[in-house]
Amino acid sequence: MKKRMLLFTGLLCLVASATAQVTKVCFNEVLVTNHTNYVDGYGQHVPWIELFNAGYNTVNIGGCFLTNDLSQPRKYMIPKGDVLTQIQKRQHVLFYADNIPSRGTFHLNFTLDSATTNSLYLFNTDGTSLIDSITVPVLSADVSWGRHIDGDAEWGMITRVTPSTNNLTLDSNEKVEKFAQQDPVGVGMSISAMGVVFLVLIVCALAFSSLAYSIKFASKRRQQRKAAHSASPIVASSSEEIPGEVMAAISMAIHQLTNDAHDVENTVLTIARTRRTYSPWSSKIYGLRQLPK
């Protein structure tokens, strides 16, 4: 029972996590009247809708619904099983409103009307939870309606349309430009660089000093323990006292070793050195015949 509960809880958390990730997807840019702008894979100028993943995880929008009619929330279901429906973090995906869904996953079964406002809705996989919606006003040809910054709340007209890319191209660094205006000579930058270098050197010096002190202290402690161990006398504990019989035997052995030159023997063997320095049994002179005198 506990295993089933844990499994059910894990599946519930997984579904909740996936749902939370899908809610990061939003409408980002819409082009209703496309005369001379972006073309689809079939070379046609058709209206298109751009979705943007504002999260920092890959999101699969397969199974979600796109519609231009709130009374039909499940008008177009984004097909499942297509790897292209997985939107990477902070990336875009484009849908073509050409009313020809047979052309592929990203071709919708409805189109947009350039003569009136168009409302678009993105529903979750349950077909009832609204993820995002947008109302596009009547615009001129080749002018899109999009967010000024991807994922931002502010919308406006975009004369230079940006399908499948950032609506605002950041081609400058405001911080660097501001710093250059405040410090045109570069004195502040030089001082900052030198300060960082000296700070790093001080930190390294403190770290190495602490390491050297630790090593020296550890070596001193080892030497002290070694000296204390060698200087401490070995004292037998009361439980390990030597019996009297053993002490008597040791005393007699020491006395005999110091006072007796030899063991008590009946016969003393003395070896006298001979004049011959060779072994007679191997000498050849004893094998020669002696001449008579």
CYANA upper distance limits for C-alpha pairs under 8 A (distance plus 0.5 A):
  1 MET  CA      5 MET  CA      6.80
  2 LYS  CA      6 LEU  CA      6.66
  3 LYS  CA      7 LEU  CA      6.58
  4 ARG  CA      8 PHE  CA      6.51
  5 MET  CA      9 THR  CA      6.54
  6 LEU  CA     10 GLY  CA      6.59
  7 LEU  CA     11 LEU  CA      6.71
  8 PHE  CA     12 LEU  CA      6.59
  9 THR  CA     13 CYS  CA      6.65
 10 GLY  CA     14 LEU  CA      6.65
 11 LEU  CA     15 VAL  CA      6.65
 12 LEU  CA     16 ALA  CA      6.58
 13 CYS  CA     17 SER  CA      6.52
 14 LEU  CA     18 ALA  CA      6.72
 15 VAL  CA     19 THR  CA      6.59
 16 ALA  CA     20 ALA  CA      6.57
 17 SER  CA     21 GLN  CA      6.76
 18 ALA  CA     22 VAL  CA      6.84
 18 ALA  CA     59 VAL  CA      8.28
 19 THR  CA     23 THR  CA      6.96
 19 THR  CA    124 ASN  CA      8.41
 20 ALA  CA     24 LYS  CA      7.68
 21 GLN  CA     25 VAL  CA      8.28
 21 GLN  CA     55 GLY  CA      7.58
 21 GLN  CA     57 ASN  CA      7.77
 21 GLN  CA     59 VAL  CA      6.63
 22 VAL  CA     59 VAL  CA      6.48
 22 VAL  CA     60 ASN  CA      7.69
 22 VAL  CA     61 ILE  CA      7.16
 22 VAL  CA    124 ASN  CA      8.05
 22 VAL  CA    131 ILE  CA      8.39
 23 THR  CA    124 ASN  CA      8.46
 23 THR  CA    131 ILE  CA      6.05
 24 LYS  CA     53 ASN  CA      6.39
 24 LYS  CA     54 ALA  CA      5.82
 24 LYS  CA     55 GLY  CA      5.91
 25 VAL  CA     51 LEU  CA      7.14
 25 VAL  CA     52 PHE  CA      6.06
 25 VAL  CA     53 ASN  CA      5.02
 25 VAL  CA     54 ALA  CA      6.52
 25 VAL  CA     55 GLY  CA      8.03
 25 VAL  CA     59 VAL  CA      8.49
 25 VAL  CA    131 ILE  CA      7.96
 25 VAL  CA    132 ASP  CA      8.25
 26 CYS  CA     51 LEU  CA      6.07
 26 CYS  CA     52 PHE  CA      5.95
 26 CYS  CA     53 ASN  CA      7.19
 26 CYS  CA     54 ALA  CA      7.86
 26 CYS  CA    122 LEU  CA      8.33
 26 CYS  CA    131 ILE  CA      7.76
 26 CYS  CA    132 ASP  CA      6.12
 26 CYS  CA    133 SER  CA      8.39
 26 CYS  CA    151 GLY  CA      7.67
 27 PHE  CA     49 ILE  CA      8.01
 27 PHE  CA     50 GLU  CA      6.60
 27 PHE  CA     51 LEU  CA      5.16
 27 PHE  CA     52 PHE  CA      6.74
 27 PHE  CA    132 ASP  CA      7.31
 27 PHE  CA    133 SER  CA      7.64
 27 PHE  CA    134 ILE  CA      7.60
 28 ASN  CA     49 ILE  CA      8.44
 28 ASN  CA     50 GLU  CA      6.04
 28 ASN  CA     51 LEU  CA      5.89
 28 ASN  CA     52 PHE  CA      6.20
 28 ASN  CA    146 GLY  CA      6.03
 28 ASN  CA    147 ARG  CA      6.25
 28 ASN  CA    150 ASP  CA      6.94
 28 ASN  CA    151 GLY  CA      7.13
 29 GLU  CA     49 ILE  CA      6.72
 29 GLU  CA     50 GLU  CA      5.59
 29 GLU  CA     51 LEU  CA      7.78
 29 GLU  CA    144 SER  CA      7.17
 29 GLU  CA    145 TRP  CA      6.11
 29 GLU  CA    146 GLY  CA      4.42
 29 GLU  CA    147 ARG  CA      6.97
 29 GLU  CA    163 PRO  CA      8.11
 30 VAL  CA     47 PRO  CA      8.23
 30 VAL  CA     48 TRP  CA      6.53
 30 VAL  CA     49 ILE  CA      5.16
 30 VAL  CA     50 GLU  CA      6.62
 30 VAL  CA    136 VAL  CA      8.02
 30 VAL  CA    144 SER  CA      6.01
 30 VAL  CA    145 TRP  CA      5.76
 30 VAL  CA    146 GLY  CA      6.69
 31 LEU  CA     47 PRO  CA      6.00
 31 LEU  CA     48 TRP  CA      6.00
 31 LEU  CA     49 ILE  CA      7.12
 31 LEU  CA    142 ASP  CA      7.49
 31 LEU  CA    143 VAL  CA      7.08
 31 LEU  CA    144 SER  CA      4.88
 31 LEU  CA    145 TRP  CA      6.94
 32 VAL  CA     47 PRO  CA      5.31
 32 VAL  CA     48 TRP  CA      7.34
 32 VAL  CA    112 LEU  CA      6.52
 32 VAL  CA    113 ASP  CA      7.59
 32 VAL  CA    114 SER  CA      6.39
 32 VAL  CA    139 LEU  CA      8.17
 32 VAL  CA    141 ALA  CA      8.29
 32 VAL  CA    142 ASP  CA      8.41
 32 VAL  CA    144 SER  CA      7.52
 33 THR  CA     46 VAL  CA      8.00
 33 THR  CA     47 PRO  CA      6.52
 33 THR  CA    114 SER  CA      6.41
 33 THR  CA    139 LEU  CA      8.21
 33 THR  CA    140 SER  CA      7.66
 33 THR  CA    141 ALA  CA      5.38
 33 THR  CA    142 ASP  CA      6.33
 33 THR  CA    143 VAL  CA      7.98
 34 ASN  CA     38 TYR  CA      7.91
 34 ASN  CA     45 HIS  CA      6.03
 34 ASN  CA     46 VAL  CA      6.14
 34 ASN  CA     47 PRO  CA      6.24
 34 ASN  CA    141 ALA  CA      6.62
 34 ASN  CA    142 ASP  CA      5.67
 35 HIS  CA     45 HIS  CA      6.53
 35 HIS  CA     46 VAL  CA      8.38
 35 HIS  CA    141 ALA  CA      6.99
 35 HIS  CA    142 ASP  CA      6.78
 36 THR  CA     45 HIS  CA      7.37
 36 THR  CA    142 ASP  CA      7.37
 37 ASN  CA     45 HIS  CA      7.20
 37 ASN  CA    142 ASP  CA      6.68
 38 TYR  CA     45 HIS  CA      6.92
 38 TYR  CA    163 PRO  CA      7.97
 39 VAL  CA     43 GLY  CA      5.72
 39 VAL  CA     44 GLN  CA      5.60
 39 VAL  CA     45 HIS  CA      5.29
 39 VAL  CA     46 VAL  CA      7.36
 40 ASP  CA     44 GLN  CA      6.06
 40 ASP  CA     45 HIS  CA      7.30
 40 ASP  CA     46 VAL  CA      7.79
 40 ASP  CA     96 TYR  CA      7.88
 46 VAL  CA     96 TYR  CA      7.04
 46 VAL  CA     97 ALA  CA      7.18
 46 VAL  CA     98 ASP  CA      6.45
 47 PRO  CA     96 TYR  CA      6.40
 47 PRO  CA     97 ALA  CA      5.77
 47 PRO  CA     98 ASP  CA      7.23
 47 PRO  CA    111 THR  CA      7.77
 47 PRO  CA    112 LEU  CA      7.25
 48 TRP  CA     94 LEU  CA      7.15
 48 TRP  CA     95 PHE  CA      5.97
 48 TRP  CA     96 TYR  CA      4.82
 48 TRP  CA     97 ALA  CA      6.00
 49 ILE  CA     94 LEU  CA      6.23
 49 ILE  CA     95 PHE  CA      5.57
 49 ILE  CA     96 TYR  CA      6.86
 49 ILE  CA     97 ALA  CA      7.73
 50 GLU  CA     92 HIS  CA      7.15
 50 GLU  CA     93 VAL  CA      6.28
 50 GLU  CA     94 LEU  CA      5.09
 50 GLU  CA     95 PHE  CA      6.84
 50 GLU  CA    163 PRO  CA      7.37
 50 GLU  CA    164 SER  CA      7.38
 51 LEU  CA     92 HIS  CA      6.11
 51 LEU  CA     93 VAL  CA      5.87
 51 LEU  CA     94 LEU  CA      6.92
 52 PHE  CA     90 ARG  CA      7.33
 52 PHE  CA     91 GLN  CA      6.40
 52 PHE  CA     92 HIS  CA      5.06
 52 PHE  CA     93 VAL  CA      7.16
 52 PHE  CA    150 ASP  CA      7.81
 52 PHE  CA    151 GLY  CA      7.45
 53 ASN  CA     59 VAL  CA      7.79
 53 ASN  CA     87 ILE  CA      6.94
 53 ASN  CA     88 GLN  CA      7.61
 53 ASN  CA     89 LYS  CA      6.45
 53 ASN  CA     90 ARG  CA      5.63
 53 ASN  CA     91 GLN  CA      6.14
 53 ASN  CA     92 HIS  CA      6.92
 53 ASN  CA    151 GLY  CA      8.40
 54 ALA  CA     89 LYS  CA      7.47
 54 ALA  CA     90 ARG  CA      5.81
 54 ALA  CA     91 GLN  CA      8.25
 54 ALA  CA    150 ASP  CA      8.18
 54 ALA  CA    151 GLY  CA      6.15
 55 GLY  CA     89 LYS  CA      6.29
 55 GLY  CA     90 ARG  CA      6.76
 56 TYR  CA     88 GLN  CA      8.46
 56 TYR  CA     89 LYS  CA      5.08
 56 TYR  CA     90 ARG  CA      6.96
 57 ASN  CA     88 GLN  CA      7.18
 57 ASN  CA     89 LYS  CA      5.53
 58 THR  CA     86 GLN  CA      6.94
 58 THR  CA     87 ILE  CA      6.09
 58 THR  CA     88 GLN  CA      4.92
 58 THR  CA     89 LYS  CA      5.78
 59 VAL  CA     86 GLN  CA      5.93
 59 VAL  CA     87 ILE  CA      5.73
 59 VAL  CA     88 GLN  CA      7.05
 59 VAL  CA     89 LYS  CA      8.09
 60 ASN  CA     85 THR  CA      6.13
 60 ASN  CA     86 GLN  CA      4.63
 60 ASN  CA     87 ILE  CA      6.69
 61 ILE  CA     78 ILE  CA      7.60
 61 ILE  CA     85 THR  CA      6.18
 61 ILE  CA     86 GLN  CA      6.91
 61 ILE  CA     87 ILE  CA      8.07
 62 GLY  CA     77 MET  CA      8.38
 62 GLY  CA     78 ILE  CA      5.71
 62 GLY  CA     79 PRO  CA      5.95
 62 GLY  CA     80 LYS  CA      4.93
 62 GLY  CA     81 GLY  CA      7.55
 62 GLY  CA     82 ASP  CA      7.86
 62 GLY  CA     85 THR  CA      6.30
 62 GLY  CA     86 GLN  CA      8.14
 63 GLY  CA     77 MET  CA      6.37
 63 GLY  CA     78 ILE  CA      5.77
 63 GLY  CA     79 PRO  CA      6.44
 63 GLY  CA     80 LYS  CA      6.06
 63 GLY  CA    124 ASN  CA      8.13
 63 GLY  CA    125 THR  CA      5.60
 64 CYS  CA     77 MET  CA      6.27
 64 CYS  CA     78 ILE  CA      6.08
 64 CYS  CA    122 LEU  CA      7.77
 64 CYS  CA    123 PHE  CA      6.34
 64 CYS  CA    124 ASN  CA      5.36
 64 CYS  CA    125 THR  CA      4.90
 64 CYS  CA    126 ASP  CA      8.23
 64 CYS  CA    127 GLY  CA      7.79
 65 PHE  CA     73 PRO  CA      7.39
 65 PHE  CA     74 ARG  CA      5.98
 65 PHE  CA     75 LYS  CA      7.37
 65 PHE  CA     76 TYR  CA      5.94
 65 PHE  CA     77 MET  CA      4.93
 65 PHE  CA     78 ILE  CA      6.43
 65 PHE  CA    122 LEU  CA      6.25
 65 PHE  CA    123 PHE  CA      5.48
 65 PHE  CA    124 ASN  CA      6.94
 65 PHE  CA    125 THR  CA      7.31
 65 PHE  CA    127 GLY  CA      7.12
 66 LEU  CA     73 PRO  CA      7.80
 66 LEU  CA     74 ARG  CA      7.51
 66 LEU  CA     75 LYS  CA      7.06
 66 LEU  CA     76 TYR  CA      5.76
 66 LEU  CA     77 MET  CA      6.99
 66 LEU  CA     78 ILE  CA      7.87
 66 LEU  CA    120 LEU  CA      7.88
 66 LEU  CA    121 TYR  CA      6.37
 66 LEU  CA    122 LEU  CA      5.38
 66 LEU  CA    123 PHE  CA      6.98
 67 THR  CA     72 GLN  CA      7.44
 67 THR  CA     73 PRO  CA      6.51
 67 THR  CA     74 ARG  CA      7.36
 67 THR  CA     75 LYS  CA      5.84
 67 THR  CA     76 TYR  CA      6.64
 67 THR  CA    110 PHE  CA      8.40
 67 THR  CA    120 LEU  CA      6.42
 67 THR  CA    121 TYR  CA      5.92
 67 THR  CA    122 LEU  CA      7.28
 68 ASN  CA    110 PHE  CA      8.20
 68 ASN  CA    118 ASN  CA      7.60
 68 ASN  CA    119 SER  CA      6.03
 68 ASN  CA    120 LEU  CA      5.08
 68 ASN  CA    121 TYR  CA      6.71
 69 ASP  CA     73 PRO  CA      7.33
 69 ASP  CA     75 LYS  CA      8.28
 69 ASP  CA    119 SER  CA      7.86
 69 ASP  CA    120 LEU  CA      7.86
 69 ASP  CA    121 TYR  CA      8.23
 70 LEU  CA    121 TYR  CA      7.66
 73 PRO  CA    121 TYR  CA      8.18
 73 PRO  CA    123 PHE  CA      7.30
 73 PRO  CA    127 GLY  CA      6.60
 73 PRO  CA    128 THR  CA      7.53
 74 ARG  CA    123 PHE  CA      8.28
 74 ARG  CA    127 GLY  CA      6.31
 75 LYS  CA    109 ASN  CA      8.28
 76 TYR  CA    108 LEU  CA      7.12
 76 TYR  CA    109 ASN  CA      6.89
 78 ILE  CA    105 THR  CA      7.24
 78 ILE  CA    106 PHE  CA      8.28
 79 PRO  CA    105 THR  CA      6.70
 80 LYS  CA     85 THR  CA      8.36
 82 ASP  CA     86 GLN  CA      8.38
 82 ASP  CA    105 THR  CA      8.28
 85 THR  CA     93 VAL  CA      8.38
 87 ILE  CA     91 GLN  CA      6.73
 87 ILE  CA     92 HIS  CA      7.20
 87 ILE  CA     93 VAL  CA      7.40
 88 GLN  CA     92 HIS  CA      8.38
 91 GLN  CA    164 SER  CA      8.34
 91 GLN  CA    165 THR  CA      8.21
 92 HIS  CA    164 SER  CA      5.75
 92 HIS  CA    165 THR  CA      7.22
 93 VAL  CA    164 SER  CA      6.57
 94 LEU  CA    106 PHE  CA      7.46
 94 LEU  CA    163 PRO  CA      7.76
 94 LEU  CA    164 SER  CA      6.85
 95 PHE  CA    106 PHE  CA      5.18
 95 PHE  CA    107 HIS  CA      6.40
 95 PHE  CA    108 LEU  CA      7.37
 96 TYR  CA    106 PHE  CA      6.59
 96 TYR  CA    107 HIS  CA      5.33
 96 TYR  CA    108 LEU  CA      6.53
 97 ALA  CA    107 HIS  CA      6.70
 97 ALA  CA    108 LEU  CA      5.59
 97 ALA  CA    109 ASN  CA      7.60
 97 ALA  CA    110 PHE  CA      6.29
 97 ALA  CA    111 THR  CA      5.00
 97 ALA  CA    112 LEU  CA      7.01
 98 ASP  CA    107 HIS  CA      6.97
 98 ASP  CA    108 LEU  CA      6.79
 98 ASP  CA    109 ASN  CA      7.57
 98 ASP  CA    110 PHE  CA      6.89
 98 ASP  CA    111 THR  CA      5.70
 99 ASN  CA    107 HIS  CA      7.52
 99 ASN  CA    108 LEU  CA      5.94
 99 ASN  CA    109 ASN  CA      4.57
 99 ASN  CA    110 PHE  CA      4.74
 99 ASN  CA    111 THR  CA      5.85
100 ILE  CA    107 HIS  CA      6.54
100 ILE  CA    108 LEU  CA      6.83
100 ILE  CA    109 ASN  CA      6.20
100 ILE  CA    110 PHE  CA      8.22
101 PRO  CA    105 THR  CA      7.59
101 PRO  CA    106 PHE  CA      8.11
101 PRO  CA    107 HIS  CA      5.27
101 PRO  CA    108 LEU  CA      5.61
101 PRO  CA    109 ASN  CA      5.66
102 SER  CA    107 HIS  CA      7.89
103 ARG  CA    107 HIS  CA      6.60
112 LEU  CA    118 ASN  CA      7.12
113 ASP  CA    117 THR  CA      7.88
113 ASP  CA    118 ASN  CA      7.28
114 SER  CA    138 VAL  CA      6.97
114 SER  CA    139 LEU  CA      7.99
115 ALA  CA    138 VAL  CA      7.07
116 THR  CA    137 PRO  CA      7.67
116 THR  CA    138 VAL  CA      6.18
117 THR  CA    135 THR  CA      7.27
117 THR  CA    136 VAL  CA      6.05
117 THR  CA    137 PRO  CA      5.16
117 THR  CA    138 VAL  CA      5.93
118 ASN  CA    135 THR  CA      6.10
118 ASN  CA    136 VAL  CA      5.59
118 ASN  CA    137 PRO  CA      7.23
119 SER  CA    133 SER  CA      7.78
119 SER  CA    134 ILE  CA      6.22
119 SER  CA    135 THR  CA      4.75
119 SER  CA    136 VAL  CA      6.71
120 LEU  CA    133 SER  CA      6.00
120 LEU  CA    134 ILE  CA      5.86
120 LEU  CA    135 THR  CA      6.86
121 TYR  CA    130 LEU  CA      7.74
121 TYR  CA    131 ILE  CA      8.25
121 TYR  CA    132 ASP  CA      6.50
121 TYR  CA    133 SER  CA      4.86
121 TYR  CA    134 ILE  CA      7.22
122 LEU  CA    130 LEU  CA      6.61
122 LEU  CA    131 ILE  CA      6.00
122 LEU  CA    132 ASP  CA      5.77
122 LEU  CA    133 SER  CA      6.68
123 PHE  CA    127 GLY  CA      6.08
123 PHE  CA    128 THR  CA      6.88
123 PHE  CA    129 SER  CA      6.08
123 PHE  CA    130 LEU  CA      4.99
123 PHE  CA    131 ILE  CA      5.84
123 PHE  CA    132 ASP  CA      7.76
124 ASN  CA    128 THR  CA      7.28
124 ASN  CA    129 SER  CA      5.81
124 ASN  CA    130 LEU  CA      6.73
124 ASN  CA    131 ILE  CA      6.68
125 THR  CA    129 SER  CA      8.41
136 VAL  CA    145 TRP  CA      6.98
137 PRO  CA    145 TRP  CA      8.36
139 LEU  CA    143 VAL  CA      6.85
139 LEU  CA    144 SER  CA      7.84
139 LEU  CA    145 TRP  CA      8.44
142 ASP  CA    159 THR  CA      7.81
142 ASP  CA    161 VAL  CA      8.12
143 VAL  CA    157 MET  CA      7.22
143 VAL  CA    158 ILE  CA      6.38
143 VAL  CA    159 THR  CA      5.42
143 VAL  CA    160 ARG  CA      7.77
143 VAL  CA    161 VAL  CA      7.23
144 SER  CA    157 MET  CA      6.31
144 SER  CA    158 ILE  CA      5.67
144 SER  CA    159 THR  CA      7.09
144 SER  CA    161 VAL  CA      6.54
145 TRP  CA    155 TRP  CA      7.54
145 TRP  CA    156 GLY  CA      6.24
145 TRP  CA    157 MET  CA      5.28
145 TRP  CA    158 ILE  CA      6.52
146 GLY  CA    155 TRP  CA      5.90
146 GLY  CA    156 GLY  CA      6.19
146 GLY  CA    157 MET  CA      6.85
146 GLY  CA    158 ILE  CA      7.03
146 GLY  CA    167 ASN  CA      8.02
147 ARG  CA    151 GLY  CA      7.42
147 ARG  CA    152 ASP  CA      6.60
147 ARG  CA    153 ALA  CA      7.37
147 ARG  CA    154 GLU  CA      6.16
147 ARG  CA    155 TRP  CA      4.73
147 ARG  CA    156 GLY  CA      6.70
147 ARG  CA    167 ASN  CA      7.47
148 HIS  CA    152 ASP  CA      7.43
148 HIS  CA    154 GLU  CA      6.65
148 HIS  CA    155 TRP  CA      6.31
148 HIS  CA    156 GLY  CA      6.97
148 HIS  CA    167 ASN  CA      6.75
148 HIS  CA    168 LEU  CA      6.93
149 ILE  CA    154 GLU  CA      8.21
149 ILE  CA    166 ASN  CA      8.06
149 ILE  CA    167 ASN  CA      6.39
149 ILE  CA    168 LEU  CA      6.10
150 ASP  CA    166 ASN  CA      6.80
150 ASP  CA    167 ASN  CA      6.58
150 ASP  CA    168 LEU  CA      7.88
161 VAL  CA    167 ASN  CA      8.10
162 THR  CA    166 ASN  CA      7.04
162 THR  CA    167 ASN  CA      6.17
173 ASN  CA    177 GLU  CA      6.75
174 GLU  CA    178 LYS  CA      6.51
175 LYS  CA    179 PHE  CA      6.61
176 VAL  CA    180 ALA  CA      6.62
177 GLU  CA    181 GLN  CA      6.81
178 LYS  CA    182 GLN  CA      6.83
179 PHE  CA    183 ASP  CA      6.44
179 PHE  CA    184 PRO  CA      8.48
180 ALA  CA    184 PRO  CA      5.68
180 ALA  CA    186 GLY  CA      8.35
183 ASP  CA    187 VAL  CA      7.39
183 ASP  CA    188 GLY  CA      6.95
183 ASP  CA    189 MET  CA      8.32
186 GLY  CA    190 SER  CA      6.77
187 VAL  CA    191 ILE  CA      6.73
188 GLY  CA    192 SER  CA      6.56
189 MET  CA    193 ALA  CA      6.59
190 SER  CA    194 MET  CA      6.65
191 ILE  CA    195 GLY  CA      6.48
192 SER  CA    196 VAL  CA      6.68
193 ALA  CA    197 VAL  CA      6.79
194 MET  CA    198 PHE  CA      6.64
195 GLY  CA    199 LEU  CA      6.48
196 VAL  CA    200 VAL  CA      6.69
197 VAL  CA    201 LEU  CA      6.78
198 PHE  CA    202 ILE  CA      6.61
199 LEU  CA    203 VAL  CA      6.70
200 VAL  CA    204 CYS  CA      6.64
201 LEU  CA    205 ALA  CA      6.58
202 ILE  CA    206 LEU  CA      6.67
203 VAL  CA    207 ALA  CA      6.63
204 CYS  CA    208 PHE  CA      6.61
205 ALA  CA    209 SER  CA      6.51
206 LEU  CA    210 SER  CA      6.61
207 ALA  CA    211 LEU  CA      6.73
208 PHE  CA    212 ALA  CA      6.61
209 SER  CA    213 TYR  CA      6.63
210 SER  CA    214 SER  CA      6.63
211 LEU  CA    215 ILE  CA      6.75
212 ALA  CA    216 LYS  CA      6.61
213 TYR  CA    217 PHE  CA      6.48
214 SER  CA    218 ALA  CA      6.60
215 ILE  CA    219 SER  CA      6.69
216 LYS  CA    220 LYS  CA      6.67
217 PHE  CA    221 ARG  CA      6.71
218 ALA  CA    222 ARG  CA      6.82
219 SER  CA    223 GLN  CA      6.81
220 LYS  CA    224 GLN  CA      6.71
221 ARG  CA    225 ARG  CA      6.71
222 ARG  CA    226 LYS  CA      6.63
223 GLN  CA    227 ALA  CA      6.61
224 GLN  CA    228 ALA  CA      6.58
225 ARG  CA    229 HIS  CA      6.59
226 LYS  CA    230 SER  CA      6.78
227 ALA  CA    231 ALA  CA      6.56
228 ALA  CA    232 SER  CA      6.54
236 ALA  CA    240 GLU  CA      6.49
236 ALA  CA    241 GLU  CA      7.00
237 SER  CA    241 GLU  CA      7.13
242 ILE  CA    246 VAL  CA      7.26
242 ILE  CA    247 MET  CA      7.43
243 PRO  CA    247 MET  CA      7.04
244 GLY  CA    248 ALA  CA      6.67
245 GLU  CA    249 ALA  CA      6.77
246 VAL  CA    250 ILE  CA      6.70
247 MET  CA    251 SER  CA      6.67
248 ALA  CA    252 MET  CA      6.75
249 ALA  CA    253 ALA  CA      6.73
250 ILE  CA    254 ILE  CA      6.77
251 SER  CA    255 HIS  CA      6.67
252 MET  CA    256 GLN  CA      6.61
253 ALA  CA    257 LEU  CA      6.61
254 ILE  CA    258 THR  CA      6.74
255 HIS  CA    259 ASN  CA      6.64
256 GLN  CA    260 ASP  CA      6.12
257 LEU  CA    261 ALA  CA      8.39
278 TYR  CA    283 SER  CA      8.34
279 SER  CA    283 SER  CA      7.29
283 SER  CA    287 GLY  CA      8.37
284 LYS  CA    288 LEU  CA      7.47
